Amino acid sequence: MTMTAGLVVAVAPVASAADSITDLGVSVGITARSDVVAGGGKVFVAAEDRIVVTDTAGVLIGAVTDLSGVAGLAVAPDGAHVFAALHDSHEVVEIDTTTLVVTRRIDLAAYPCPTDLALSGEVLWTAYGCEPDLLPSNVT
């Protein structure tokens, strides 16, 4: 069984969802996690081993590849960076949203399997836990 992630763009109130979905061709397994965030005029979609990037109209810009188990995303308030929790490599990476290059890696080996991210000002929060510990998640 697979789940498909798409991009929904708001349109006139009388439009149906079919009028506002762009299929990005992203498909993840039932046990994989996925996330979507928007910032800096771009949309970032987690897709297991990569992050697909589009503009706000759903036009494909590129992808950040060679990632290990992308689980959660968070975008900086200024849109300059997006953070990705890499469940399989036990780290969080910071990605420059202009160049789509990983600019920093944060090792979380002591708190393995990061899953979800949230930004509060300058503080990055992460939930973590390896199977079967995913529910409930731990937070650091």
C-alpha positions as CSV (number, residue, x, y, z in Angstrom):
1,M,0.0,0.0,0.0
2,T,1.4,3.5,-0.8
3,M,0.4,7.0,-0.1
4,T,0.7,9.8,-2.7
5,A,1.6,13.4,-1.7
6,G,0.4,16.2,-3.9
7,L,0.3,20.0,-3.7
8,V,-2.9,21.8,-3.0
9,V,-3.1,25.4,-4.2
10,A,-6.0,27.7,-3.0
11,V,-8.2,28.9,-5.8
12,A,-11.6,30.6,-6.1
13,P,-14.1,29.3,-3.5
14,V,-16.3,27.6,-6.1
15,A,-13.5,25.4,-7.4
16,S,-13.2,21.8,-6.5
17,A,-10.1,20.1,-5.1
18,A,-9.6,18.5,-8.5
19,D,-9.0,22.0,-9.9
20,S,-6.2,22.7,-7.4
21,I,-4.1,19.5,-7.2
22,T,-0.7,19.1,-8.8
23,D,0.6,15.6,-8.9
24,L,4.3,15.7,-8.0
25,G,4.8,12.0,-8.6
26,V,5.8,11.5,-5.0
27,S,4.8,8.2,-3.5
28,V,5.9,6.8,-0.1
29,G,5.4,3.4,1.5
30,I,2.8,3.0,4.2
31,T,5.5,2.8,6.9
32,A,7.3,5.9,5.6
33,R,6.7,9.3,7.0
34,S,6.1,12.4,4.9
35,D,5.7,16.1,5.4
36,V,5.1,19.3,3.5
37,V,6.1,22.9,4.4
38,A,6.1,26.2,2.5
39,G,8.4,29.2,2.8
40,G,10.5,31.6,0.8
41,G,8.2,31.2,-2.2
42,K,8.8,27.5,-2.3
43,V,7.0,24.3,-1.2
44,F,9.1,21.4,0.2
45,V,7.7,17.8,0.1
46,A,9.5,15.0,2.0
47,A,9.7,11.8,-0.1
48,E,11.7,9.2,1.8
49,D,15.2,9.7,0.3
50,R,14.7,13.2,-1.1
51,I,12.8,16.5,-0.7
52,V,10.9,17.6,-3.8
53,V,10.8,21.4,-4.2
54,T,8.2,23.4,-6.2
55,D,7.2,27.0,-6.5
56,T,3.9,28.0,-4.9
57,A,2.1,27.2,-8.2
58,G,3.3,23.6,-8.1
59,V,6.0,24.0,-10.8
60,L,8.9,21.6,-10.1
61,I,12.1,23.5,-9.2
62,G,14.3,20.6,-8.1
63,A,15.1,18.2,-5.4
64,V,17.4,17.7,-2.5
65,T,18.6,14.1,-2.9
66,D,20.7,11.4,-1.1
67,L,18.9,11.9,2.2
68,S,18.2,9.0,4.6
69,G,14.6,8.7,5.7
70,V,13.2,12.2,5.5
71,A,10.5,12.3,8.2
72,G,9.7,15.9,9.1
73,L,10.3,19.4,7.8
74,A,10.3,22.9,9.3
75,V,11.0,26.2,7.5
76,A,12.7,29.2,9.0
77,P,10.4,32.2,9.4
78,D,12.4,34.2,6.9
79,G,12.2,31.3,4.4
80,A,16.0,31.1,4.0
81,H,16.4,27.6,5.4
82,V,14.4,24.4,5.7
83,F,15.3,21.8,8.3
84,A,14.8,18.1,7.6
85,A,14.6,15.3,10.2
86,L,16.5,12.3,8.8
87,H,15.0,9.3,10.6
88,D,17.4,6.7,9.3
89,S,20.7,8.6,9.8
90,H,19.7,10.1,13.2
91,E,20.3,13.7,12.2
92,V,18.7,16.9,11.2
93,V,20.0,18.8,8.2
94,E,19.7,22.5,7.4
95,I,19.1,23.3,3.7
96,D,19.6,26.6,2.0
97,T,16.3,27.3,0.2
98,T,17.9,29.3,-2.6
99,T,20.6,26.8,-3.6
100,L,18.9,23.6,-2.3
101,V,22.3,22.6,-0.7
102,V,22.7,21.0,2.7
103,T,24.6,23.6,4.7
104,R,24.7,21.9,8.2
105,R,24.2,18.5,9.7
106,I,23.2,18.1,13.4
107,D,24.0,14.7,14.8
108,L,21.2,13.3,17.0
109,A,22.8,9.8,17.7
110,A,22.0,10.3,21.4
111,Y,18.3,10.9,20.4
112,P,17.8,8.5,17.5
113,C,15.3,8.5,14.7
114,P,14.1,12.1,14.6
115,T,10.5,12.3,13.2
116,D,8.9,15.7,13.5
117,L,10.3,19.3,13.7
118,A,9.0,22.6,14.9
119,L,10.6,26.0,15.1
120,S,9.9,28.4,17.9
121,G,12.0,31.6,17.3
122,E,15.6,30.4,17.1
123,V,14.8,27.0,18.8
124,L,14.4,23.9,16.7
125,W,12.3,21.2,18.4
126,T,12.4,17.6,17.4
127,A,10.4,14.5,18.3
128,Y,12.2,11.3,18.0
129,G,11.8,7.5,18.5
130,C,12.6,4.4,16.5
131,E,10.0,1.7,15.9
132,P,8.2,0.5,17.9
133,D,8.8,3.6,20.0
134,L,7.1,6.0,17.4
135,L,3.9,6.3,19.5
136,P,4.2,8.2,21.7
137,S,7.1,10.3,20.4
138,N,9.7,11.8,22.7
139,V,10.4,15.5,22.4
140,T,13.7,17.3,23.0
